[in-house]
Amino acid sequence: MTKTNRNPGVSRGARLSDEGLQRLEKRLASGIRLNTPVLAQWIHRYGEAAREIIQRHGQYSAELDSL
């Protein structure tokens, strides 16, 4: 039996890359409505870049201003 190296999940470094922001952009561009807590997580992780994407797609709300 051979031993295989497994890499579960996505590493934090990869999750916080431009690739993550591209995933957010793609989801919002496809018309998917994300709820406020999920949008808040994106802003918490990615900061102003995520906030700008969310605003551009019209899903920004006053609740997200407190972040």
C-alpha positions as semicolon CSV with decimal commas, in nm:
position;residue;x (nm);y (nm);z (nm)
1;M;0,000;0,000;0,000
2;T;0,137;0,341;-0,093
3;K;0,100;0,644;0,122
4;T;-0,056;0,947;-0,045
5;N;-0,010;1,302;0,068
6;R;-0,339;1,479;0,107
7;N;-0,398;1,848;0,133
8;P;-0,742;1,899;0,283
9;G;-0,928;2,224;0,229
10;V;-0,787;2,550;0,110
11;S;-0,496;2,708;0,293
12;R;-0,541;3,050;0,448
13;G;-0,282;3,196;0,213
14;A;-0,468;3,073;-0,093
15;R;-0,801;3,181;0,052
16;L;-0,678;3,536;0,102
17;S;-0,537;3,574;-0,246
18;D;-0,672;3,756;-0,548
19;E;-0,829;3,425;-0,643
20;G;-1,070;3,461;-0,351
21;L;-1,176;3,806;-0,466
22;Q;-1,228;3,668;-0,816
23;R;-1,460;3,402;-0,670
24;L;-1,661;3,672;-0,492
25;E;-1,682;3,876;-0,813
26;K;-1,796;3,572;-1,011
27;R;-2,068;3,481;-0,760
28;L;-2,208;3,831;-0,742
29;A;-2,188;3,878;-1,120
30;S;-2,394;3,562;-1,170
31;G;-2,677;3,720;-0,972
32;I;-2,644;3,514;-0,656
33;R;-2,776;3,711;-0,356
34;L;-2,555;3,656;-0,052
35;N;-2,695;3,726;0,292
36;T;-2,550;3,999;0,512
37;P;-2,346;3,775;0,747
38;V;-2,176;3,610;0,448
39;L;-2,096;3,948;0,293
40;A;-1,962;4,060;0,630
41;Q;-1,724;3,761;0,633
42;W;-1,594;3,856;0,290
43;I;-1,529;4,212;0,407
44;H;-1,366;4,089;0,728
45;R;-1,128;3,864;0,535
46;Y;-1,054;4,078;0,230
47;G;-1,118;4,434;0,350
48;E;-1,183;4,726;0,118
49;A;-1,134;4,524;-0,200
50;A;-1,430;4,302;-0,108
51;R;-1,635;4,603;0,003
52;E;-1,586;4,767;-0,338
53;I;-1,689;4,451;-0,525
54;I;-2,002;4,415;-0,311
55;Q;-2,094;4,780;-0,366
56;R;-2,037;4,749;-0,741
57;H;-2,289;4,464;-0,755
58;G;-2,552;4,648;-0,550
59;Q;-2,553;4,417;-0,250
60;Y;-2,404;4,659;0,000
61;S;-2,624;4,756;0,294
62;A;-2,595;4,997;0,586
63;E;-2,540;4,699;0,819
64;L;-2,201;4,641;0,657
65;D;-2,085;4,995;0,744
66;S;-2,015;4,887;1,102
67;L;-1,734;4,658;0,987
